[in-house]
Structure formats: C-alpha cells, structure tokens
Amino acid sequence: MEKVVIIGGGYAGIYALRELVKNRDIKITLIDKHTFHNLQPEVYDLIANKSNMADVTIDLTTLCMGMDHDYLEFKNLKVRKIDTEKNRIYTEEKETVDFDYLIMAAGTRTFFPSAIEGLNNAEDIKKLHRAIFFKQSFENQLFEKISDEVKRCNNTHIVVVGAGLSGVEIAAEMAFNSNKFFKRGNFACDNLKISLISSSETILPGLSSDVINMSHKRLKDLGINVITGSKMERCDEEYIYLTNGTKISQSFIVFAGGIEANKITDVLGVATNRKGQILVNEYMQTDKFENIFAIGDMAEIKDKKGEILPPNVTVARYSGTSTGQNVNRMIKGKKLHACYPKLDGILIALGGKYAVGNLYGLLNVKGLIAYYIKKYVFDSYRAPLLRLIKIGYKKLNKLK
Ligand SMILES: Cc1cc2nc3c(=O)[nH]c(=O)nc-3n(C[C@H](O)[C@H](O)[C@H](O)COP(=O)(O)OP(=O)(O)OC[C@H]3O[C@@H](n4cnc5c(N)ncnc54)[C@H](O)[C@@H]3O)c2cc1C
C-alpha cells in the first residue's frame, strides 16, 4: 500500500488531505508539531475578545477520526530532517515516518531580521500561543494607561512595524478596540497612540491603488499615525529609530515585517527562493523529486502569467486541493493536471465590522458588506471541518 505523508495540518495540508481520503487504498499520515490547525486569519477576533481559542482552532486528532478513512492517522510530531534517499522523515521526538509521496505544507513564520538591533522583544501573532500572549500584552497596555498616573499623561505608544496585510489588520483592530474601550469607560485620559510603519511608499504594497486608498482612509479615521517610506533600523527599551533619521517612542512593538519559510526546507536540498520558500513546477513538485510536493505558504507559487502569488488562503486552497488530486492520480498511473491559482479577490479586515477589498478584480467593496463577505468566506471554510470534528469527537468518546 502506497504511503502518503503530509507535513503540516494548516490550510494547504488540510485541503490536500480532503482529496487524498477519497482514495481508500492508501496509507495517509498527517504530521503537525501542534495538535490543532490554527485558523490564523481569524486571530483578530480572539484579540478583540469576539471569540476564544476553541473558535480559532480545529483539533487534528478528531478531524482525522471524523474523515473516516481506515488508513489515516495523525501524528503530533515536529519534523527535523528528511532523508530523500531513504524517503524517511526524522522528528524531534525521535520517531521516524517513511513515505512514498511527501506533501510539504509546513507554512512560514515571521521573519525577524537579525540586523535590527533590539527586535527580540517584539510581538508576533502568527503562532497561537504568541497571539494569546499578544492579546494579554495589549490589554496590559490599556490597563497601565488607565491605572498609572504617569502613563495617563504620557503617551502609551504601540508601534506596528510592517504594513502588509497582517500589519495593517492588526493596527486597525487594536485602534478600533482601544477607541471602543476608552469610550465605554469614560476614562479621564487620552486614548492609546498607535503608529504603523511601512518601508514602502504606501501601505499594502502590491495591492490596487483603490484598496490602498480605502484602507489608508480607514486607518486615519481610526486615529492611526501612518509612516511610509521608512524602515526600522534599531530599537531600545524606549524608542524605535527609523532610517529617515527620526526616532519615535514605543511602549510595545508588533513586528509584521515579513515571512520566511519554515527551516525544514533547508534540509530537503531542493531549490528555494530567498525567503526559503520551495520553488515548484505547475504540479507543485519540487525541482529534484517528483514524489515530493510543496504547497501553501511554504512554496513559491505562480499564476498562469508566471507572476508570483502572495501567500494566502486562496493559494493554499488551490495548491492543496490540486496536489491531493494529483497524488491520487500519480498513484493510479494517471496524467497530472497543472495548477494555476487565481485570486478571487482581496478582503482586508479593518477593525470591528469593517473591511475593504476588491472582488475578482472588478468590484471594490468597503464597510459592513465587505466585512460580511469576508466572514462568510471564512465560515464556509470552517463549517465542514466543524462537522468532521464533531463526528470524530463522538467516535473518540465511544472508544473510551
Ligand atoms: C494574523 C494573520 C492574518 C491573516 N489573514 C489572512 C486573510 O485575511 N486572508 C488570507 O487569505 N490569508 C490570511 N493570512 C495568511 C494565511 O493564514 C496563510 O496564507 C495560510 O495560513 C497558509 O496556509 P499553510 O497551510 O500554507 O500554512 P499554515 O496555515 O501556517 O500551516 C502550517 C502548519 O505546519 C505546521 N508545521 C510547521 N513546521 C512544522 C514542523 N517542523 N513539523 C511539523 N509541523 C510543522 C504548523 O504547526 C502549521 O499547522 C493571515 C495570516 C496571519 C498570520
């Protein structure tokens, strides 16, 4: 029986898994260093106290049980090394897993440039435990502002470095929530100050000028100080120093300045880009091994015109689904189908029930309607997974 292994139970890995389980005659192993799938784009609701940990996670054990495949198993392991001669995966836990086909879907992590002095204390929200810590730190800032007589008068200043999607969304969510908090409490002190720093000439580089302008206006309306065309050079306990020669006070830094692929791409010996993302062909195969695929954020994926696509859930969906189907085709000796993801649009959450975006490159949307479209998209992803984990949970309890 052919052995298929997926490393990474995030969006891309789960889309691939949903296709692979349609083949009842293969052995499938899903490996993840966490016990759950972290619904990263929904983490803002967690920070805004609109949801809790159960709402932004999908348990991988019950998910696999719910999929009802005789030879599917989930292993909670952290991959350390892959031997491409033996087709063997080595893990931190010393367990090894062999494969005939391997799907790499281990995502990316926040890139903290070592050249920026002092950055090690900055917050990162890509990992769930960091997001929870971040939420507490943000609430601490609010608490200190209302409870400390000195801080009441001085500015408590949160600085978000990086104005791509996550930086913009997190700055907007914090601004919206602190505005709401101060209004609700009628406190005798100023609001928190929030700055957003973009090294590019605009926020959201690469997006359409309409989306940039709509987002910029919303950030301004929320009271965010937007600084463009300047990079963070270094920071200390009190200040951030920018390449334009200015320094700004800071009490809390969130770093969203870029991503890099998970380090396991280094040990595979395949071609990667400067972010460590694996270069793949139109079938999501690596340059050296036709039985090793890379999908989602971990891969550099191009559209039909050959343009590199930004890592996001849509690309994870296309590449994951296609690779699951192609591995099934390969096992059956059938021809593979090429995958060229298309972006259906972009929707950016900008605090509270407000979003802006563009659909299919045709229609700009903003406000409540854009928020509900975004919510609908993510709810549609989560709903079938929730059904599966409920089935898996019931099964598990019967076994006990
Ligand atoms: C705050 C935030 C907001 C976002 N908002 C949006 C949005 O609005 N819209 C959108 O389209 N995209 C958004 N994104 C991007 C989106 O979350 C990613 O594109 C998506 O998660 C990529 O899916 P993936 O499966 O490739 O990687 P991931 O979802 O990151 O999954 C990778 C999995 O691999 C596992 N893993 C990693 N290393 C190992 C190892 N060594 N061994 C075993 N397992 C390992 C991880 O535990 C994880 O479960 C957002 C991201 C963030 C951080």
The ligand as a Tripos MOL2 file, in Angstrom:
@<TRIPOS>MOLECULE
LIG
   53    58     1     0     0
SMALL
NO_CHARGES

@<TRIPOS>ATOM
      1 C1         -2.6390   37.2650   11.5210 C.3       1 LIG1
      2 C2         -2.8310   36.7030   10.1500 C.ar      1 LIG1
      3 C3         -3.9330   37.0800    9.3780 C.ar      1 LIG1
      4 C4         -4.1290   36.5710    8.1000 C.ar      1 LIG1
      5 N1         -5.2250   36.9530    7.3830 N.ar      1 LIG1
      6 C5         -5.4520   36.4130    6.1640 C.ar      1 LIG1
      7 C6         -6.6130   36.7430    5.4230 C.ar      1 LIG1
      8 O1         -7.4250   37.5580    5.8440 O.2       1 LIG1
      9 N2         -6.7990   36.1380    4.2250 N.ar      1 LIG1
     10 C7         -5.9270   35.2280    3.7060 C.ar      1 LIG1
     11 O2         -6.1620   34.6840    2.6250 O.2       1 LIG1
     12 N3         -4.7940   34.9060    4.3870 N.ar      1 LIG1
     13 C8         -4.5380   35.4660    5.5870 C.ar      1 LIG1
     14 N4         -3.4020   35.1280    6.2980 N.ar      1 LIG1
     15 C9         -2.4550   34.1730    5.6790 C.3       1 LIG1
     16 C10        -2.9070   32.7290    5.8750 C.3       1 LIG1
     17 O3         -3.1270   32.4700    7.2370 O.3       1 LIG1
     18 C11        -1.8310   31.7860    5.3270 C.3       1 LIG1
     19 O4         -1.6540   32.0730    3.9620 O.3       1 LIG1
     20 C12        -2.2580   30.3190    5.4960 C.3       1 LIG1
     21 O5         -2.3140   30.0010    6.8700 O.3       1 LIG1
     22 C13        -1.2780   29.4010    4.7800 C.3       1 LIG1
     23 O6         -1.6260   28.0770    5.0000 O.3       1 LIG1
     24 P1         -0.4990   26.9300    5.0610 P.3       1 LIG1
     25 O7         -1.2300   25.6500    5.2250 O.co2     1 LIG1
     26 O8          0.4310   27.0780    3.9410 O.co2     1 LIG1
     27 O9          0.3550   27.2610    6.3680 O.3       1 LIG1
     28 P2         -0.1150   27.2760    7.8880 P.3       1 LIG1
     29 O10        -1.5640   27.5760    7.9950 O.co2     1 LIG1
     30 O11         0.8450   28.1870    8.5630 O.co2     1 LIG1
     31 O12         0.1110   25.7850    8.3980 O.3       1 LIG1
     32 C14         1.3890   25.2210    8.5260 C.3       1 LIG1
     33 C15         1.3000   24.0440    9.5050 C.3       1 LIG1
     34 O13         2.5800   23.3850    9.5280 O.3       1 LIG1
     35 C16         2.9110   23.0250   10.8630 C.3       1 LIG1
     36 N5          4.3740   22.9120   10.9740 N.ar      1 LIG1
     37 C17         5.2830   23.8830   10.8010 C.ar      1 LIG1
     38 N6          6.5230   23.4010   10.9850 N.ar      1 LIG1
     39 C18         6.4040   22.0820   11.2710 C.ar      1 LIG1
     40 C19         7.3360   21.0380   11.5640 C.ar      1 LIG1
     41 N7          8.6600   21.2630   11.5830 N.pl3     1 LIG1
     42 N8          6.8570   19.8250   11.8240 N.ar      1 LIG1
     43 C20         5.5170   19.5800   11.8100 C.ar      1 LIG1
     44 N9          4.5900   20.5260   11.5350 N.ar      1 LIG1
     45 C21         5.0320   21.7620   11.2650 C.ar      1 LIG1
     46 C22         2.3380   24.1820   11.6840 C.3       1 LIG1
     47 O14         2.1230   23.7890   13.0260 O.3       1 LIG1
     48 C23         1.0310   24.5060   10.9340 C.3       1 LIG1
     49 O15        -0.0550   23.7770   11.4570 O.3       1 LIG1
     50 C24        -3.1870   35.6420    7.5650 C.ar      1 LIG1
     51 C25        -2.0700   35.2600    8.3510 C.ar      1 LIG1
     52 C26        -1.8890   35.8010    9.6200 C.ar      1 LIG1
     53 C27        -0.6880   35.3850   10.4370 C.3       1 LIG1
@<TRIPOS>BOND
     1     1     2 1
     2     2     3 ar
     3     2    52 ar
     4     3     4 ar
     5     4     5 ar
     6     4    50 ar
     7     5     6 ar
     8     6     7 ar
     9     6    13 1
    10     7     8 2
    11     7     9 ar
    12     9    10 ar
    13    10    11 2
    14    10    12 ar
    15    12    13 ar
    16    13    14 ar
    17    14    15 1
    18    14    50 ar
    19    15    16 1
    20    16    17 1
    21    16    18 1
    22    18    19 1
    23    18    20 1
    24    20    21 1
    25    20    22 1
    26    22    23 1
    27    23    24 1
    28    24    25 2
    29    24    26 1
    30    24    27 1
    31    27    28 1
    32    28    29 2
    33    28    30 1
    34    28    31 1
    35    31    32 1
    36    32    33 1
    37    33    34 1
    38    33    48 1
    39    34    35 1
    40    35    36 1
    41    35    46 1
    42    36    37 ar
    43    36    45 ar
    44    37    38 ar
    45    38    39 ar
    46    39    40 ar
    47    39    45 ar
    48    40    41 1
    49    40    42 ar
    50    42    43 ar
    51    43    44 ar
    52    44    45 ar
    53    46    47 1
    54    46    48 1
    55    48    49 1
    56    50    51 ar
    57    51    52 ar
    58    52    53 1
@<TRIPOS>SUBSTRUCTURE
     1 LIG1         1 GROUP 0 **** ****
